[in-house]
Amino acid sequence: MKVVILHDVFFFDEALAAMQEVATVTIMHNDSREALLAEVADADAIAVGPGTFVDRHVIDSAACLKLIARIGVGVDRIDLQAATERGVFVTNNPASTADTVSEFTVALLLGLAKNIPSGDRAVKEGQWVAGKQRATYGNIELCGKTHGVVGMGEIGSRVAAVCKALGMKVLYFRRTRNAHFERLLGVEYAPFDKLIRESDTISIHTPLTDETRNLFDTPQFEAMKRTAILINQSRGQVVNEKALLRALKEGKIGGYATDVYEKEPPDPNSELIKLKNVIVAPHVGGLSREAGVRYSMNIAEAVIAIAKGAVPNNLVNRGVLDKAELHRGVS
């Protein structure tokens, strides 16, 4: 059995050792399309990070493929229909990175609210007085403010809990209300339009779908408070970046922080990422040693399940279970 770990996956030794007991493991360092197609041609399983598109051509090029294992949550860069048609399991890691991503979300929120990046630059550049003035007039207290969570799942619920601990009122929006979260966390359901009107700060944790693409566009920025802070921990395409740039430059919203972009990596000359009220990072919200060990072990367990002819945990495309030609057992 052959397992290919793609270039955008940080795999940890503990999981690698477990996987090597049942498979030959190839770790790719080349991110070219040609190298990907060549390496997966005889692969039984591939481990995928956030930066690789596993489209129908890739799936059809891998004649032996039985498993596509995503290190994070979002599977928008994997052709689920093609995988299901081929009888290929697709798994993700909905809980393994939740603590890390939620902590990163709150870090971005605090970074904007307290102008931490500009303060850092001010001290390093000898602009002590200017830095203090910006903090005096620009920093805000979060206690007593309203935070809106768009997408109340594993990550959003953790962000809500921290915001409540900071003394914030929390509104949330998702397709279906969750009475359990409301009781457990003391949060309030709000329709999307109400949430964007009333929230002082907002964090996005939805998957990228046809419904959520450009969920935040010009009408939403027009409706938000002029001081509102927006944190995107979803996908870049959930926010229309051109409309966002206009809103930031025209003072329609107060600030934006993200580590996801419409195109990754973003153009280093992008006007958006150079704005002073914007904090950016290189898609690292789910990365930490602790999360890495968890997702690596989860992927190793999925590979071991495939080797035994079993169904792996965290299956995304459950329709694959209906395929009569599912592979059972691997030599």
PANUVO-696374 format. One line per field, with one value per residue: residue number from 1; chain; x, y, z of N, C-alpha, C in turn. Coordinates in steps of 0.1 Angstrom, whole numbers. Layout:
n	c(NUM	...) .
chain	c(A	...) .
n.c1	c(X	...) .
n.c2	c(Y	...) .
n.c3	c(Z	...) .
ca.c1	c(X	...) .
ca.c2	c(Y	...) .
ca.c3	c(Z	...) .
c.c1	c(X	...) .
c.c2	c(Y	...) .
c.c3	c(Z	...) .
***
This chain:
n	c(1	2	3	4	5	6	7	8	9	10	11	12	13	14	15	16	17	18	19	20	21	22	23	24	25	26	27	28	29	30	31	32	33	34	35	36	37	38	39	40	41	42	43	44	45	46	47	48	49	50	51	52	53	54	55	56	57	58	59	60	61	62	63	64	65	66	67	68	69	70	71	72	73	74	75	76	77	78	79	80	81	82	83	84	85	86	87	88	89	90	91	92	93	94	95	96	97	98	99	100	101	102	103	104	105	106	107	108	109	110	111	112	113	114	115	116	117	118	119	120	121	122	123	124	125	126	127	128	129	130	131	132	133	134	135	136	137	138	139	140	141	142	143	144	145	146	147	148	149	150	151	152	153	154	155	156	157	158	159	160	161	162	163	164	165	166	167	168	169	170	171	172	173	174	175	176	177	178	179	180	181	182	183	184	185	186	187	188	189	190	191	192	193	194	195	196	197	198	199	200	201	202	203	204	205	206	207	208	209	210	211	212	213	214	215	216	217	218	219	220	221	222	223	224	225	226	227	228	229	230	231	232	233	234	235	236	237	238	239	240	241	242	243	244	245	246	247	248	249	250	251	252	253	254	255	256	257	258	259	260	261	262	263	264	265	266	267	268	269	270	271	272	273	274	275	276	277	278	279	280	281	282	283	284	285	286	287	288	289	290	291	292	293	294	295	296	297	298	299	300	301	302	303	304	305	306	307	308	309	310	311	312	313	314	315	316	317	318	319	320	321	322	323	324	325	326	327	328	329	330	331) .
chain	c(A	A	A	A	A	A	A	A	A	A	A	A	A	A	A	A	A	A	A	A	A	A	A	A	A	A	A	A	A	A	A	A	A	A	A	A	A	A	A	A	A	A	A	A	A	A	A	A	A	A	A	A	A	A	A	A	A	A	A	A	A	A	A	A	A	A	A	A	A	A	A	A	A	A	A	A	A	A	A	A	A	A	A	A	A	A	A	A	A	A	A	A	A	A	A	A	A	A	A	A	A	A	A	A	A	A	A	A	A	A	A	A	A	A	A	A	A	A	A	A	A	A	A	A	A	A	A	A	A	A	A	A	A	A	A	A	A	A	A	A	A	A	A	A	A	A	A	A	A	A	A	A	A	A	A	A	A	A	A	A	A	A	A	A	A	A	A	A	A	A	A	A	A	A	A	A	A	A	A	A	A	A	A	A	A	A	A	A	A	A	A	A	A	A	A	A	A	A	A	A	A	A	A	A	A	A	A	A	A	A	A	A	A	A	A	A	A	A	A	A	A	A	A	A	A	A	A	A	A	A	A	A	A	A	A	A	A	A	A	A	A	A	A	A	A	A	A	A	A	A	A	A	A	A	A	A	A	A	A	A	A	A	A	A	A	A	A	A	A	A	A	A	A	A	A	A	A	A	A	A	A	A	A	A	A	A	A	A	A	A	A	A	A	A	A	A	A	A	A	A	A	A	A	A	A	A	A	A	A	A	A	A	A	A	A	A	A	A	A	A	A	A	A	A	A	A	A	A	A	A	A) .
n.c1	c(9	5	11	8	20	12	28	19	13	20	34	36	61	52	28	36	53	34	18	36	38	19	21	39	54	54	67	60	77	77	56	44	20	25	43	26	6	22	31	8	-2	0	-9	-25	-36	-39	-27	-39	-33	-43	-37	-38	-55	-75	-87	-111	-94	-70	-80	-90	-66	-53	-52	-54	-65	-79	-84	-87	-74	-80	-62	-74	-105	-121	-133	-135	-117	-115	-128	-156	-177	-165	-148	-166	-179	-159	-156	-140	-129	-134	-120	-120	-108	-126	-125	-99	-83	-98	-95	-70	-76	-97	-84	-66	-83	-94	-70	-65	-87	-82	-58	-65	-84	-67	-47	-22	-3	5	14	37	52	56	72	95	103	110	89	75	58	39	28	16	-3	-20	-29	-43	-65	-74	-76	-99	-122	-133	-150	-184	-191	-207	-203	-205	-210	-206	-215	-218	-201	-178	-155	-166	-182	-163	-150	-171	-174	-150	-153	-176	-165	-149	-166	-184	-214	-229	-240	-252	-252	-265	-275	-294	-309	-293	-302	-289	-263	-271	-282	-260	-238	-248	-255	-271	-294	-295	-309	-291	-290	-296	-275	-252	-258	-259	-236	-205	-181	-172	-169	-161	-169	-178	-182	-170	-193	-217	-237	-225	-205	-191	-206	-202	-205	-208	-235	-236	-214	-222	-243	-231	-217	-198	-175	-170	-153	-140	-134	-120	-121	-127	-130	-113	-130	-154	-157	-160	-133	-128	-150	-146	-122	-130	-148	-132	-114	-131	-140	-162	-163	-144	-121	-101	-92	-74	-64	-69	-76	-88	-72	-45	-10	-17	-13	17	17	-8	-33	-50	-38	-19	-31	-34	-53	-57	-50	-29	-22	-3	-23	-24	-40	-49	-26	-5	17	3	-22	-13	-2	-26	-42	-25	-23	-50	-52	-34	-48	-70	-57	-48	-73	-83	-64	-72	-95	-117	-141	-131	-129	-146	-158	-165	-179	-204	-220	-204	-205	-225	-216	-211	-187	-167	-135	-122	-99	-64	-34) .
n.c2	c(-12	22	54	89	119	151	182	203	195	191	167	145	128	107	98	92	69	51	48	38	12	-2	7	20	51	82	113	143	171	187	210	210	205	185	168	160	145	124	112	103	84	57	55	46	61	95	123	155	190	225	238	225	215	188	176	162	152	146	126	107	100	84	53	34	46	50	65	99	121	148	173	194	210	221	210	220	221	197	173	161	148	134	118	102	89	73	56	64	71	101	120	142	165	175	182	182	205	224	238	251	268	283	297	311	328	344	356	371	388	402	413	432	448	459	470	457	449	474	487	472	477	504	507	493	509	533	550	558	577	582	556	553	573	563	540	552	565	546	520	495	484	451	440	441	446	434	403	386	354	337	308	283	260	234	251	278	276	274	299	315	309	319	346	352	348	370	390	397	401	375	368	345	329	304	278	262	265	260	248	236	248	274	272	261	279	304	320	339	333	348	362	365	391	407	401	411	438	445	436	443	431	405	371	347	314	295	268	268	272	271	287	302	316	348	358	379	410	440	450	439	451	477	476	470	481	511	509	483	452	426	392	367	334	314	308	325	332	336	362	390	403	427	443	444	458	484	490	492	513	534	537	522	500	489	473	444	410	382	348	336	337	350	342	321	319	354	382	399	426	435	458	456	440	457	477	496	489	462	429	402	367	337	315	299	293	268	256	241	225	207	204	194	169	156	157	143	118	111	109	88	67	66	56	31	19	17	-1	-23	-28	-15	11	45	69	101	105	122	122	105	92	75	50	37	26	-1	-11	-7	-8	-35	-45	-44	-50) .
n.c3	c(0	-8	4	-1	10	7	-4	11	37	70	86	115	134	151	141	115	119	128	105	87	94	80	54	26	26	10	9	-4	-17	-38	-54	-79	-105	-123	-109	-88	-102	-112	-89	-75	-91	-86	-61	-30	-10	-2	16	22	22	28	4	-20	-50	-55	-80	-104	-125	-112	-94	-112	-123	-105	-102	-82	-60	-28	-6	3	25	44	61	75	80	58	26	1	-19	-30	-52	-45	-57	-79	-64	-50	-70	-79	-57	-37	-5	13	39	67	93	116	144	153	148	159	185	181	158	168	189	174	160	180	187	164	166	190	183	163	178	198	184	180	160	148	170	176	154	157	180	172	151	162	168	192	206	186	184	209	208	188	200	221	209	192	202	214	239	244	262	270	244	214	199	168	156	127	116	136	147	155	158	158	181	202	199	206	233	244	238	254	279	279	285	265	246	227	195	172	139	119	96	108	140	171	200	220	221	227	253	267	262	265	243	217	191	159	130	99	88	110	127	114	115	142	154	169	165	143	135	110	102	84	60	26	2	-26	-16	4	-8	-14	7	24	11	-8	1	27	39	39	57	81	113	113	128	129	133	113	112	93	92	75	44	17	-4	7	14	-5	-19	-33	-28	-1	2	-8	12	35	28	25	50	58	74	104	105	94	95	86	75	52	16	-15	-36	-31	-25	-16	-38	-32	-36	-33	-25	-5	16	25	40	70	89	86	93	84	77	69	61	85	107	117	125	147	171	187	174	150	157	164	140	123	135	132	105	100	113	97	73	83	87	61	51	64	53	63	71	73	100	104	78	49	24	25	7	-7	5	-6	-29	-48	-56	-37	-24	-7	16	13	-4) .
ca.c1	c(0	13	5	15	18	15	37	13	9	30	31	45	68	45	18	43	57	22	14	47	36	10	22	50	50	61	65	63	82	75	42	40	9	31	48	15	0	31	33	-4	-6	-1	-11	-37	-41	-31	-29	-40	-34	-52	-32	-38	-67	-77	-99	-114	-83	-61	-86	-90	-52	-48	-60	-55	-68	-90	-86	-82	-75	-77	-57	-82	-120	-127	-130	-139	-107	-116	-140	-163	-185	-156	-143	-177	-182	-148	-156	-129	-133	-128	-121	-114	-105	-134	-122	-84	-77	-108	-89	-60	-82	-105	-75	-61	-94	-94	-57	-67	-96	-74	-47	-71	-90	-57	-37	-10	8	10	22	49	60	59	83	107	107	112	77	69	47	28	22	8	-15	-29	-36	-53	-77	-78	-79	-113	-125	-142	-160	-196	-194	-214	-196	-213	-204	-212	-211	-216	-198	-167	-147	-174	-187	-152	-148	-182	-171	-140	-159	-185	-156	-144	-177	-191	-227	-226	-250	-247	-261	-262	-287	-304	-306	-288	-307	-279	-253	-278	-282	-246	-229	-255	-255	-284	-295	-299	-309	-279	-291	-296	-262	-243	-262	-258	-223	-193	-170	-178	-159	-167	-164	-186	-175	-172	-203	-223	-245	-217	-195	-194	-216	-199	-203	-211	-247	-233	-205	-230	-252	-223	-213	-186	-164	-170	-141	-144	-123	-123	-114	-135	-123	-112	-140	-166	-157	-157	-122	-129	-160	-140	-112	-137	-154	-121	-108	-142	-144	-175	-160	-133	-109	-103	-81	-76	-53	-74	-76	-94	-61	-34	-8	-21	-3	23	15	-22	-36	-58	-30	-10	-38	-30	-63	-58	-40	-29	-12	-2	-31	-18	-49	-51	-13	2	22	-7	-32	-6	-2	-40	-46	-16	-28	-63	-49	-28	-58	-78	-49	-49	-86	-83	-56	-79	-108	-128	-145	-124	-137	-147	-161	-173	-188	-211	-226	-195	-209	-235	-209	-209	-173	-158	-123	-121	-86	-53	-22) .
ca.c2	c(0	34	67	101	130	162	192	213	187	190	154	143	115	96	93	86	56	42	46	30	-2	-8	13	27	65	91	127	152	185	194	214	212	197	173	159	155	135	113	105	97	74	43	57	41	71	108	133	167	202	235	245	216	211	174	176	149	147	140	114	97	96	76	41	26	55	46	75	113	125	162	176	203	208	224	201	227	219	182	170	151	140	125	108	93	81	63	48	69	78	115	123	155	166	186	186	182	218	234	246	260	278	293	305	321	337	354	364	382	398	411	421	444	456	466	475	451	449	487	490	465	484	518	506	489	520	545	559	556	586	579	544	556	581	554	532	560	568	535	507	494	473	441	438	449	447	423	395	378	342	332	294	279	246	231	263	289	275	277	313	321	307	328	360	353	350	384	399	401	394	367	364	335	326	292	274	257	269	250	251	231	258	285	269	258	290	316	328	342	331	360	361	370	405	413	399	420	452	447	431	452	423	393	361	338	300	286	262	275	265	281	296	312	324	362	360	393	417	454	452	436	461	489	474	468	493	517	505	468	444	413	382	356	321	304	307	338	335	339	376	396	412	440	451	447	469	496	493	496	526	544	538	516	491	494	465	431	401	369	341	330	347	346	335	319	331	366	391	407	440	437	470	451	435	467	486	496	483	448	419	390	357	328	303	291	293	255	249	241	211	198	201	186	155	151	154	133	105	108	104	75	58	64	47	18	14	13	-13	-34	-30	-9	25	54	79	114	104	134	118	92	85	64	38	30	21	-16	-15	-2	-17	-42	-51	-38	-58) .
ca.c3	c(0	-9	9	-5	18	-2	0	21	49	80	93	126	134	158	131	104	123	128	91	80	97	70	41	21	27	2	13	-15	-15	-51	-55	-93	-109	-130	-99	-81	-110	-113	-76	-71	-102	-80	-46	-24	-2	-2	27	15	30	23	-8	-32	-56	-59	-89	-111	-132	-102	-89	-123	-127	-95	-105	-70	-49	-20	5	3	38	45	74	82	79	45	15	-11	-30	-33	-60	-38	-67	-86	-54	-46	-82	-79	-45	-29	8	16	53	72	107	121	157	156	147	164	195	175	150	176	196	164	157	191	186	154	172	200	175	157	188	206	174	184	150	146	182	175	144	163	189	164	142	170	168	205	209	176	188	221	204	180	210	229	201	183	208	219	249	239	273	268	230	208	189	159	151	115	115	150	148	165	160	162	195	210	198	214	247	248	238	266	290	279	288	253	242	215	186	162	128	112	88	118	153	180	213	230	223	233	267	272	261	267	231	211	177	152	115	94	86	123	132	108	119	156	160	169	159	136	130	100	104	75	48	13	-7	-35	-7	12	-17	-14	17	28	-1	-6	9	41	45	41	68	93	120	107	136	131	130	107	112	83	94	67	31	12	-13	15	14	-18	-15	-39	-20	12	0	-9	25	44	24	27	64	61	85	111	103	89	98	79	70	40	6	-28	-42	-21	-17	-22	-44	-22	-39	-31	-17	7	26	30	48	84	97	82	98	75	81	57	63	96	118	122	126	160	173	193	164	140	162	164	127	118	140	126	91	102	117	84	65	88	85	47	50	70	46	71	68	82	107	98	64	44	13	29	-4	-12	12	-15	-41	-48	-60	-27	-22	7	18	5	-3) .
c.c1	c(9	5	14	10	21	23	32	8	21	27	41	49	60	35	25	48	45	18	24	46	27	12	35	46	59	57	69	68	80	60	37	29	15	36	37	9	9	31	20	-9	-8	-3	-25	-44	-32	-36	-28	-41	-44	-49	-33	-52	-67	-89	-101	-102	-73	-67	-86	-76	-46	-57	-63	-61	-81	-93	-80	-84	-71	-73	-66	-97	-125	-123	-135	-129	-106	-129	-147	-171	-177	-151	-154	-180	-171	-148	-144	-134	-126	-131	-116	-112	-113	-130	-107	-78	-86	-102	-79	-66	-90	-95	-69	-71	-94	-81	-59	-76	-89	-64	-53	-77	-79	-46	-23	1	13	18	36	58	64	71	96	112	109	101	69	57	35	21	12	-5	-25	-36	-46	-66	-82	-82	-93	-113	-135	-153	-172	-200	-202	-206	-206	-205	-212	-207	-208	-214	-187	-158	-155	-179	-176	-149	-159	-179	-161	-146	-169	-176	-150	-154	-185	-205	-224	-239	-244	-257	-256	-275	-298	-300	-301	-291	-297	-268	-259	-278	-268	-238	-235	-255	-269	-284	-300	-299	-296	-279	-290	-282	-252	-246	-258	-244	-212	-181	-177	-166	-167	-161	-173	-177	-178	-182	-209	-232	-237	-206	-200	-205	-214	-196	-207	-224	-244	-224	-213	-239	-244	-220	-200	-173	-162	-157	-146	-132	-128	-115	-122	-127	-123	-124	-154	-168	-152	-146	-122	-138	-154	-130	-119	-142	-144	-116	-118	-146	-158	-174	-147	-120	-112	-90	-84	-63	-57	-77	-83	-84	-50	-22	-13	-10	3	21	0	-24	-42	-48	-20	-18	-34	-40	-67	-47	-41	-19	-13	-10	-26	-27	-50	-37	-8	7	11	-17	-25	-5	-15	-44	-38	-20	-41	-61	-43	-38	-67	-70	-50	-62	-88	-75	-63	-93	-120	-131	-138	-134	-137	-150	-170	-183	-194	-218	-217	-198	-219	-229	-206	-194	-163	-147	-124	-108	-76	-41	-10) .
c.c2	c(12	46	78	112	142	173	201	206	186	178	151	129	104	90	86	72	46	38	37	15	-10	-3	19	42	73	105	136	166	194	198	215	202	184	163	153	143	122	105	98	86	61	44	51	51	84	116	147	179	212	241	237	213	196	173	163	143	140	126	103	92	86	63	33	33	50	56	88	118	140	166	185	200	210	214	207	225	205	180	158	142	129	114	97	84	70	54	51	76	92	117	137	154	177	191	188	196	229	243	256	271	288	302	316	331	348	362	375	393	408	419	433	454	465	471	470	452	463	492	484	473	498	517	503	501	533	555	557	564	584	567	545	563	572	545	539	562	557	522	507	483	464	438	447	450	434	416	386	366	337	317	288	264	243	243	275	288	278	292	320	320	317	343	362	355	364	394	404	394	387	364	354	333	313	287	269	261	257	253	247	242	270	284	268	270	303	326	329	340	344	357	368	385	412	412	409	435	454	444	442	444	410	384	351	324	290	279	270	266	276	291	306	320	339	365	374	401	432	456	449	446	474	488	473	481	498	513	490	462	430	404	370	344	310	302	321	342	338	354	381	407	426	449	454	458	483	500	498	510	537	545	532	506	494	486	451	423	388	361	333	341	341	338	333	313	343	374	400	422	444	449	466	448	445	478	485	489	469	440	407	380	346	315	294	289	279	248	252	227	202	194	192	171	149	147	143	119	101	102	90	64	55	54	33	11	9	0	-25	-37	-24	6	34	63	92	114	116	130	104	85	74	51	30	24	7	-20	-10	-13	-22	-49	-45	-47	-49) .
c.c3	c(0	-5	4	4	10	4	11	34	58	89	104	128	140	148	119	107	123	114	84	83	87	56	38	20	18	6	2	-10	-27	-51	-69	-96	-115	-119	-91	-89	-111	-100	-72	-80	-96	-65	-42	-16	-3	9	21	25	24	9	-21	-37	-60	-67	-96	-118	-123	-97	-99	-126	-116	-95	-92	-58	-42	-9	1	17	40	59	82	80	65	34	2	-22	-34	-41	-54	-47	-74	-76	-52	-58	-83	-67	-36	-16	9	31	56	87	114	135	161	156	154	175	190	167	158	184	186	161	168	191	176	159	181	193	169	168	196	197	177	173	148	158	181	165	149	171	181	155	149	170	181	208	199	180	200	217	196	190	218	222	193	190	214	230	243	250	270	253	226	197	181	154	139	113	129	151	158	168	165	177	205	211	207	229	252	248	250	278	291	282	277	252	229	208	176	151	122	105	98	132	161	195	224	232	230	249	273	273	264	256	226	196	171	137	110	93	100	129	127	112	133	162	159	163	154	133	121	101	95	65	36	5	-17	-27	0	4	-17	-4	23	15	2	3	24	47	47	53	82	100	114	115	137	126	125	107	103	86	87	54	25	3	-6	16	1	-15	-21	-32	-6	12	0	5	35	41	26	41	67	72	92	108	99	92	92	77	57	29	-6	-36	-32	-28	-24	-29	-34	-24	-38	-21	-4	18	32	38	63	93	92	87	89	81	70	59	73	108	124	125	140	162	177	182	153	144	161	150	120	122	134	112	91	105	105	75	70	86	71	45	55	63	53	66	78	89	100	83	60	34	16	18	-10	-6	3	-27	-39	-49	-49	-25	-8	7	8	7	-1) .
***
